[in-house]
Amino acid sequence: MSFLALLDFSSVLVFALTGALVASRAQLDLVGFAFIACLTAVGGGTVRDVLLGRDPVFWVGQPAYVLICVAAAIFVFFTAHLVESRYRWLLWLDCFALSIAVAAGTGVALSFGQPGVIVVLMGVATGCLGGLMRDVVVGEIPLVLKQGELYATAALAGSGAAMIALSVGIPTRPALLIAAATCGILRAGSLIFGWSLPVYKSRPPKV
């Protein structure tokens, strides 16, 4: 298995677990669990592949991705009640999945010979869009839009860090690990220490 495929499989598995946890919070049936798990796990990568013109899309070319999602959904369906704080687990699993997915998306775009701006955007899309779809479908405020939190910013910084690393001669694999680490540290810091961006606050107009 190639390094990129390993990143993709890992992000799909962990994102599928987060999708299933969200389904448990929404009290869906087993089919609902499988659907949300699959949507979360492959949503970002699907958008990435469509935009890059990849044929076939990664999970169509390798259906094992879908089987991983379904297995994760079944596992969570029968074990979610054992978890004391499903939302806390969701946040940390999502943090881990985001970091891996950003690295995977960045690597795939690089393998297609895309310019730096597109590479960074594909890293962000791969990391953020699956979770965004998950939260919108179940009617929750998407984590990517939570007020002031570092989420899309962490993804952007991670993918950008990979491009900086490549520009100074660091090989691709270590550069992708730097992307994952940068994204993960920023997102974890937001969860633990409350790191955030300034939030716009309206002010009365000057007379």
Backbone as CSV, one residue per row, in Angstrom:
resi,resn,N_x,N_y,N_z,CA_x,CA_y,CA_z,C_x,C_y,C_z
1,MET,0.842,-1.196,0.000,0.000,0.000,0.000,0.880,1.250,0.000
2,SER,0.574,2.188,-0.904,1.351,3.409,-0.982,1.078,4.297,0.231
3,PHE,1.974,5.260,0.450,1.812,6.174,1.575,0.527,6.994,1.446
4,LEU,0.223,7.453,0.212,-1.004,8.222,-0.006,-2.240,7.383,0.265
5,ALA,-2.221,6.135,-0.185,-3.370,5.246,0.058,-3.542,5.006,1.555
6,LEU,-2.428,4.877,2.277,-2.501,4.684,3.730,-3.148,5.890,4.398
7,LEU,-2.759,7.093,3.961,-3.379,8.301,4.513,-4.871,8.325,4.220
8,ASP,-5.238,8.002,2.987,-6.656,8.013,2.621,-7.455,7.005,3.433
9,PHE,-6.941,5.782,3.555,-7.652,4.751,4.318,-7.792,5.169,5.782
10,SER,-6.728,5.744,6.352,-6.783,6.153,7.758,-7.802,7.261,7.978
11,SER,-7.796,8.260,7.095,-8.751,9.365,7.265,-10.176,8.891,7.053
12,VAL,-10.381,7.981,6.098,-11.721,7.442,5.861,-12.225,6.696,7.092
13,LEU,-11.376,5.877,7.681,-11.789,5.108,8.859,-12.180,6.032,10.012
14,VAL,-11.330,7.005,10.323,-11.592,7.853,11.493,-12.774,8.785,11.229
15,PHE,-12.873,9.327,10.017,-14.024,10.168,9.703,-15.317,9.357,9.741
16,ALA,-15.256,8.092,9.314,-16.447,7.239,9.385,-16.893,7.052,10.832
17,LEU,-15.940,6.903,11.740,-16.278,6.779,13.159,-16.964,8.053,13.669
18,THR,-16.465,9.211,13.231,-17.108,10.458,13.666,-18.524,10.564,13.111
19,GLY,-18.697,10.146,11.856,-20.033,10.178,11.268,-20.998,9.290,12.015
20,ALA,-20.524,8.107,12.388,-21.380,7.193,13.137,-21.703,7.733,14.526
21,LEU,-20.751,8.421,15.153,-21.023,9.031,16.457,-22.084,10.119,16.345
22,VAL,-22.006,10.914,15.275,-23.032,11.929,15.051,-24.388,11.259,14.830
23,ALA,-24.402,10.146,14.100,-25.646,9.410,13.874,-26.222,8.887,15.183
24,SER,-25.343,8.482,16.111,-25.817,7.992,17.405,-26.450,9.115,18.210
25,ARG,-25.872,10.312,18.112,-26.433,11.465,18.812,-27.784,11.861,18.217
26,ALA,-27.958,11.587,16.919,-29.228,11.884,16.256,-30.218,10.730,16.361
27,GLN,-29.790,9.616,16.989,-30.634,8.435,17.218,-31.194,7.869,15.903
28,LEU,-30.297,7.663,14.937,-30.690,7.097,13.654,-30.635,5.567,13.714
29,ASP,-31.216,4.924,12.684,-31.139,3.467,12.615,-29.827,3.058,11.946
30,LEU,-29.627,1.749,11.766,-28.348,1.258,11.259,-28.061,1.763,9.846
31,VAL,-29.101,1.864,9.017,-28.909,2.397,7.670,-28.474,3.864,7.740
32,GLY,-29.085,4.612,8.650,-28.689,6.003,8.850,-27.249,6.116,9.302
33,PHE,-26.829,5.223,10.196,-25.438,5.193,10.638,-24.507,5.002,9.446
34,ALA,-24.814,4.009,8.605,-23.960,3.705,7.456,-23.909,4.881,6.483
35,PHE,-25.069,5.511,6.258,-25.111,6.627,5.322,-24.282,7.802,5.810
36,ILE,-24.458,8.183,7.078,-23.721,9.325,7.615,-22.234,9.014,7.697
37,ALA,-21.901,7.779,8.053,-20.488,7.392,8.115,-19.840,7.499,6.736
38,CYS,-20.521,6.993,5.706,-19.975,7.056,4.344,-19.880,8.496,3.846
39,LEU,-20.927,9.269,4.104,-20.934,10.664,3.655,-19.772,11.436,4.272
40,THR,-19.564,11.228,5.557,-18.488,11.935,6.254,-17.126,11.510,5.741
41,ALA,-16.968,10.209,5.561,-15.656,9.656,5.258,-15.188,9.934,3.833
42,VAL,-16.103,9.916,2.876,-15.679,10.055,1.471,-16.118,11.367,0.845
43,GLY,-16.890,12.183,1.576,-17.416,13.418,0.995,-16.335,14.369,0.522
44,GLY,-15.372,14.666,1.385,-14.314,15.603,1.020,-13.437,15.071,-0.096
45,GLY,-13.085,13.787,-0.013,-12.255,13.182,-1.047,-12.958,13.103,-2.389
46,THR,-14.276,12.919,-2.344,-15.041,12.876,-3.590,-15.022,14.228,-4.293
47,VAL,-15.260,15.300,-3.531,-15.202,16.646,-4.115,-13.813,16.912,-4.682
48,ARG,-12.798,16.535,-3.948,-11.403,16.696,-4.408,-11.170,15.993,-5.741
49,ASP,-11.586,14.739,-5.817,-11.325,13.954,-7.027,-12.113,14.475,-8.221
50,VAL,-13.342,14.909,-7.977,-14.146,15.461,-9.067,-13.498,16.734,-9.602
51,LEU,-13.052,17.604,-8.707,-12.434,18.859,-9.128,-11.108,18.619,-9.847
52,LEU,-10.387,17.578,-9.436,-9.108,17.271,-10.061,-9.267,16.438,-11.330
53,GLY,-10.487,15.985,-11.624,-10.712,15.160,-12.804,-10.195,13.745,-12.651
54,ARG,-10.133,13.247,-11.437,-9.646,11.886,-11.190,-10.711,10.880,-11.621
55,ASP,-10.337,9.901,-12.404,-11.290,8.918,-12.913,-10.685,7.509,-12.793
56,PRO,-11.328,6.639,-11.968,-12.540,6.904,-11.195,-12.229,7.600,-9.868
57,VAL,-13.280,8.132,-9.226,-13.153,8.689,-7.875,-12.603,7.601,-6.957
58,PHE,-11.836,7.984,-5.965,-11.031,7.025,-5.196,-11.824,5.855,-4.641
59,TRP,-13.037,6.092,-4.127,-13.779,4.986,-3.515,-14.511,4.151,-4.553
60,VAL,-14.694,4.682,-5.747,-15.264,3.882,-6.841,-14.199,2.926,-7.380
61,GLY,-12.975,3.421,-7.485,-11.886,2.568,-7.935,-11.477,1.529,-6.918
62,GLN,-11.720,1.797,-5.646,-11.364,0.857,-4.583,-12.523,0.794,-3.581
63,PRO,-13.511,-0.092,-3.827,-14.706,-0.159,-2.972,-14.427,-0.527,-1.521
64,ALA,-13.192,-0.938,-1.214,-12.867,-1.267,0.178,-13.093,-0.076,1.092
65,TYR,-12.986,1.134,0.555,-13.247,2.333,1.361,-14.678,2.315,1.910
66,VAL,-15.618,1.942,1.063,-17.016,1.910,1.491,-17.223,0.824,2.545
67,LEU,-16.565,-0.311,2.355,-16.697,-1.401,3.330,-16.148,-0.973,4.691
68,ILE,-15.073,-0.213,4.694,-14.518,0.300,5.953,-15.533,1.201,6.640
69,CYS,-16.195,2.056,5.851,-17.196,2.964,6.423,-18.339,2.184,7.062
70,VAL,-18.831,1.179,6.357,-19.949,0.384,6.861,-19.536,-0.373,8.125
71,ALA,-18.329,-0.927,8.120,-17.844,-1.644,9.307,-17.745,-0.703,10.504
72,ALA,-17.251,0.510,10.267,-17.149,1.494,11.356,-18.531,1.855,11.875
73,ALA,-19.493,2.008,10.967,-20.859,2.352,11.373,-21.474,1.252,12.236
74,ILE,-21.286,0.002,11.834,-21.834,-1.127,12.599,-21.180,-1.185,13.981
75,PHE,-19.871,-0.980,14.017,-19.155,-1.006,15.300,-19.702,0.046,16.255
76,VAL,-19.861,1.264,15.777,-20.341,2.342,16.642,-21.798,2.127,17.025
77,PHE,-22.593,1.578,16.110,-24.012,1.335,16.388,-24.179,0.462,17.638
78,PHE,-23.290,-0.524,17.798,-23.429,-1.457,18.921,-22.584,-1.078,20.140
79,THR,-21.752,-0.044,20.025,-20.877,0.309,21.150,-21.018,1.753,21.621
80,ALA,-21.731,2.588,20.886,-21.796,4.011,21.247,-22.340,4.231,22.650
81,HIS,-23.239,3.356,23.096,-23.837,3.539,24.419,-22.825,3.336,25.548
82,LEU,-21.661,2.757,25.226,-20.638,2.528,26.237,-19.757,3.759,26.451
83,VAL,-19.857,4.722,25.555,-19.006,5.910,25.623,-19.677,6.964,26.501
84,GLU,-18.945,7.446,27.488,-19.522,8.386,28.452,-19.824,9.743,27.806
85,SER,-18.878,10.257,27.009,-19.078,11.559,26.370,-18.833,11.408,24.874
86,ARG,-19.911,11.120,24.141,-19.754,10.908,22.696,-19.309,12.176,21.993
87,TYR,-19.727,13.350,22.469,-19.338,14.585,21.800,-17.839,14.833,21.955
88,ARG,-17.296,14.534,23.107,-15.852,14.719,23.319,-15.066,13.777,22.415
89,TRP,-15.521,12.524,22.334,-14.879,11.572,21.424,-14.983,12.073,19.989
90,LEU,-16.134,12.609,19.644,-16.351,13.132,18.293,-15.338,14.229,17.977
91,LEU,-15.155,15.168,18.897,-14.242,16.283,18.662,-12.811,15.804,18.432
92,TRP,-12.361,14.857,19.240,-10.970,14.427,19.130,-10.752,13.499,17.953
93,LEU,-11.682,12.636,17.677,-11.567,11.806,16.471,-11.596,12.678,15.224
94,ASP,-12.457,13.691,15.229,-12.551,14.596,14.098,-11.236,15.367,13.919
95,CYS,-10.627,15.765,15.018,-9.333,16.453,14.966,-8.290,15.564,14.295
96,PHE,-8.246,14.311,14.692,-7.286,13.360,14.127,-7.566,13.129,12.649
97,ALA,-8.837,12.917,12.315,-9.212,12.664,10.925,-8.912,13.877,10.046
98,LEU,-9.207,15.072,10.554,-8.935,16.288,9.798,-7.459,16.373,9.441
99,SER,-6.601,16.104,10.389,-5.158,16.203,10.158,-4.697,15.245,9.073
100,ILE,-5.175,13.996,9.143,-4.766,13.004,8.148,-5.345,13.339,6.781
101,ALA,-6.603,13.754,6.757,-7.260,14.044,5.487,-6.617,15.233,4.774
102,VAL,-6.203,16.237,5.530,-5.521,17.388,4.921,-4.231,16.929,4.246
103,ALA,-3.480,16.079,4.931,-2.246,15.552,4.342,-2.554,14.718,3.099
104,ALA,-3.599,13.895,3.177,-3.965,13.052,2.039,-4.386,13.895,0.843
105,GLY,-5.243,14.876,1.079,-5.699,15.733,-0.007,-4.570,16.519,-0.639
106,THR,-3.664,16.983,0.198,-2.494,17.704,-0.303,-1.637,16.792,-1.175
107,GLY,-1.430,15.569,-0.710,-0.615,14.622,-1.458,-1.228,14.232,-2.791
108,VAL,-2.537,14.020,-2.807,-3.203,13.662,-4.064,-3.079,14.794,-5.070
109,ALA,-3.319,16.031,-4.634,-3.209,17.175,-5.544,-1.780,17.319,-6.066
110,LEU,-0.786,17.070,-5.211,0.604,17.120,-5.653,0.882,16.064,-6.714
111,SER,0.297,14.872,-6.516,0.526,13.795,-7.478,-0.072,14.104,-8.842
112,PHE,-1.025,15.022,-8.892,-1.628,15.453,-10.148,-0.895,16.653,-10.745
113,GLY,0.192,17.075,-10.110,0.987,18.171,-10.631,0.314,19.524,-10.582
114,GLN,-0.556,19.720,-9.608,-1.290,20.979,-9.503,-0.409,22.086,-8.909
115,PRO,-0.686,23.345,-9.256,0.057,24.462,-8.653,-0.252,24.592,-7.167
116,GLY,0.587,25.347,-6.471,0.503,25.432,-5.018,-0.840,25.848,-4.476
117,VAL,-1.475,26.843,-5.087,-2.771,27.317,-4.586,-3.810,26.210,-4.647
118,ILE,-3.827,25.472,-5.743,-4.802,24.380,-5.887,-4.490,23.258,-4.914
119,VAL,-3.217,22.967,-4.722,-2.824,21.926,-3.763,-3.352,22.259,-2.373
120,VAL,-3.171,23.496,-1.950,-3.635,23.914,-0.622,-5.159,23.821,-0.537
121,LEU,-5.844,24.291,-1.554,-7.315,24.239,-1.540,-7.826,22.798,-1.518
122,MET,-7.153,21.902,-2.223,-7.578,20.498,-2.210,-7.332,19.857,-0.844
123,GLY,-6.265,20.277,-0.170,-6.040,19.792,1.185,-7.136,20.232,2.127
124,VAL,-7.531,21.499,2.017,-8.609,22.028,2.854,-9.932,21.349,2.532
125,ALA,-10.230,21.187,1.245,-11.494,20.558,0.840,-11.583,19.128,1.345
126,THR,-10.496,18.383,1.200,-10.501,16.984,1.649,-10.726,16.891,3.148
127,GLY,-10.118,17.804,3.887,-10.239,17.751,5.338,-11.566,18.240,5.873
128,CYS,-12.156,19.249,5.223,-13.295,19.951,5.824,-14.668,19.559,5.288
129,LEU,-14.757,19.185,4.021,-16.080,19.083,3.411,-16.888,17.873,3.873
130,GLY,-16.229,16.760,4.181,-16.971,15.593,4.670,-17.665,15.873,5.988
131,GLY,-16.929,16.488,6.927,-17.528,16.843,8.216,-18.612,17.889,8.068
132,LEU,-18.416,18.826,7.139,-19.441,19.839,6.879,-20.730,19.189,6.400
133,MET,-20.627,18.252,5.451,-21.807,17.535,4.956,-22.489,16.757,6.082
134,ARG,-21.695,16.089,6.888,-22.216,15.304,8.018,-23.073,16.156,8.934
135,ASP,-22.536,17.301,9.346,-23.236,18.135,10.315,-24.477,18.796,9.714
136,VAL,-24.392,19.195,8.446,-25.552,19.813,7.798,-26.692,18.809,7.673
137,VAL,-26.383,17.575,7.289,-27.426,16.567,7.076,-28.172,16.252,8.369
138,VAL,-27.454,16.219,9.504,-28.125,15.890,10.766,-28.622,17.131,11.497
139,GLY,-28.454,18.308,10.895,-29.016,19.523,11.478,-28.224,20.117,12.614
140,GLU,-26.910,19.861,12.662,-26.068,20.469,13.681,-25.262,21.619,13.079
141,ILE,-24.824,22.542,13.926,-23.931,23.596,13.452,-22.609,22.946,13.079
142,PRO,-22.163,23.084,11.838,-20.912,22.430,11.416,-19.733,22.876,12.266
143,LEU,-18.857,21.907,12.608,-17.678,22.233,13.391,-16.813,23.272,12.677
144,VAL,-16.799,23.201,11.343,-15.974,24.128,10.575,-16.458,25.566,10.708
145,LEU,-17.719,25.757,11.130,-18.288,27.098,11.257,-18.470,27.535,12.700
146,LYS,-18.037,26.708,13.658,-18.182,27.092,15.058,-17.427,28.387,15.317
147,GLN,-18.045,29.279,16.050,-17.557,30.641,16.194,-16.120,30.701,16.695
148,GLY,-15.250,31.249,15.829,-13.888,31.526,16.241,-12.941,30.335,16.297
149,GLU,-13.447,29.092,16.231,-12.587,27.927,16.403,-11.655,27.763,15.208
150,LEU,-10.470,27.190,15.469,-9.533,26.886,14.386,-9.900,25.535,13.792
151,TYR,-10.460,25.552,12.605,-10.807,24.303,11.915,-10.338,24.408,10.467
152,ALA,-11.062,25.183,9.659,-10.601,25.409,8.290,-9.238,26.109,8.299
153,THR,-9.038,26.983,9.285,-7.745,27.667,9.410,-6.627,26.670,9.692
154,ALA,-6.908,25.688,10.541,-5.916,24.654,10.832,-5.609,23.839,9.579
155,ALA,-6.657,23.524,8.808,-6.466,22.774,7.567,-5.632,23.582,6.572
156,LEU,-5.951,24.861,6.459,-5.213,25.737,5.555,-3.746,25.836,5.969
157,ALA,-3.513,25.988,7.258,-2.140,26.085,7.753,-1.380,24.785,7.523
158,GLY,-2.049,23.655,7.708,-1.393,22.369,7.499,-0.962,22.169,6.065
159,SER,-1.879,22.396,5.143,-1.546,22.236,3.732,-0.500,23.263,3.294
160,GLY,-0.634,24.487,3.795,0.355,25.513,3.487,1.733,25.155,4.014
161,ALA,1.784,24.541,5.197,3.063,24.135,5.776,3.754,23.093,4.903
162,ALA,2.951,22.205,4.304,3.528,21.202,3.400,4.162,21.864,2.189
163,MET,3.486,22.866,1.653,4.030,23.566,0.482,5.321,24.315,0.833
164,ILE,5.367,24.911,2.016,6.590,25.597,2.454,7.719,24.591,2.625
165,ALA,7.396,23.441,3.223,8.405,22.403,3.415,8.958,21.918,2.072
166,LEU,8.079,21.720,1.113,8.523,21.282,-0.216,9.399,22.337,-0.881
167,SER,9.055,23.596,-0.665,9.799,24.689,-1.315,11.233,24.810,-0.803
168,VAL,11.489,24.294,0.407,12.854,24.359,0.950,13.583,23.032,0.799
169,GLY,13.015,22.125,-0.011,13.711,20.895,-0.351,13.378,19.673,0.481
170,ILE,12.401,19.767,1.375,12.000,18.592,2.166,11.221,17.645,1.262
171,PRO,11.514,16.335,1.301,10.806,15.373,0.443,9.307,15.334,0.729
172,THR,8.561,14.758,-0.202,7.105,14.799,-0.132,6.552,14.125,1.122
173,ARG,7.030,12.937,1.425,6.451,12.214,2.573,6.634,12.970,3.888
174,PRO,7.848,13.418,4.230,7.977,14.236,5.448,7.160,15.524,5.389
175,ALA,7.033,16.109,4.197,6.246,17.343,4.069,4.785,17.089,4.402
176,LEU,4.267,15.946,3.988,2.872,15.607,4.298,2.700,15.327,5.794
177,LEU,3.712,14.742,6.419,3.657,14.538,7.865,3.677,15.884,8.595
178,ILE,4.435,16.839,8.060,4.442,18.193,8.630,3.057,18.815,8.499
179,ALA,2.389,18.581,7.364,1.028,19.092,7.170,0.089,18.546,8.231
180,ALA,0.146,17.221,8.447,-0.726,16.601,9.437,-0.428,17.120,10.841
181,ALA,0.857,17.254,11.174,1.234,17.714,12.511,0.806,19.159,12.737
182,THR,1.022,20.015,11.748,0.650,21.425,11.887,-0.854,21.571,12.091
183,CYS,-1.618,20.884,11.251,-3.073,20.937,11.364,-3.539,20.396,12.711
184,GLY,-2.987,19.253,13.107,-3.396,18.627,14.359,-3.079,19.480,15.572
185,ILE,-1.896,20.100,15.586,-1.504,20.934,16.728,-2.430,22.144,16.846
186,LEU,-2.716,22.787,15.727,-3.582,23.966,15.774,-4.998,23.611,16.203
187,ARG,-5.526,22.517,15.647,-6.891,22.115,16.007,-6.955,21.675,17.473
188,ALA,-5.954,20.916,17.926,-5.926,20.487,19.324,-5.780,21.685,20.249
189,GLY,-4.962,22.665,19.857,-4.819,23.867,20.666,-6.116,24.632,20.789
190,SER,-6.893,24.616,19.711,-8.200,25.274,19.757,-9.124,24.571,20.742
191,LEU,-9.052,23.234,20.788,-9.914,22.468,21.684,-9.467,22.576,23.142
192,ILE,-8.156,22.567,23.357,-7.637,22.544,24.726,-7.514,23.945,25.316
193,PHE,-6.922,24.847,24.539,-6.583,26.171,25.064,-7.502,27.277,24.571
194,GLY,-8.435,26.920,23.692,-9.357,27.928,23.196,-8.766,28.844,22.146
195,TRP,-7.690,28.397,21.471,-7.124,29.206,20.403,-8.216,29.504,19.378
196,SER,-8.280,30.742,18.943,-9.345,31.098,18.001,-8.937,32.318,17.191
197,LEU,-9.701,32.572,16.163,-9.534,33.777,15.361,-10.454,34.869,15.900
198,PRO,-10.105,36.126,15.661,-11.016,37.203,16.062,-12.363,37.055,15.363
199,VAL,-13.424,37.349,16.072,-14.784,37.249,15.536,-15.324,38.649,15.282
200,TYR,-15.968,38.823,14.154,-16.527,40.134,13.823,-17.652,40.493,14.803
201,LYS,-17.622,41.686,15.326,-18.684,42.185,16.203,-19.194,43.484,15.623
202,SER,-20.493,43.549,15.437,-21.072,44.737,14.831,-20.994,45.913,15.777
203,ARG,-20.837,47.087,15.218,-20.784,48.309,16.001,-21.825,49.276,15.450
204,PRO,-22.409,50.100,16.334,-23.367,51.080,15.815,-22.696,52.045,14.855
205,PRO,-23.369,52.424,13.782,-22.767,53.346,12.822,-22.472,54.698,13.440
206,LYS,-21.387,55.288,12.943,-21.046,56.622,13.436,-22.013,57.646,12.857
207,VAL,-22.427,58.540,13.705,-23.377,59.577,13.271,-22.610,60.699,12.572
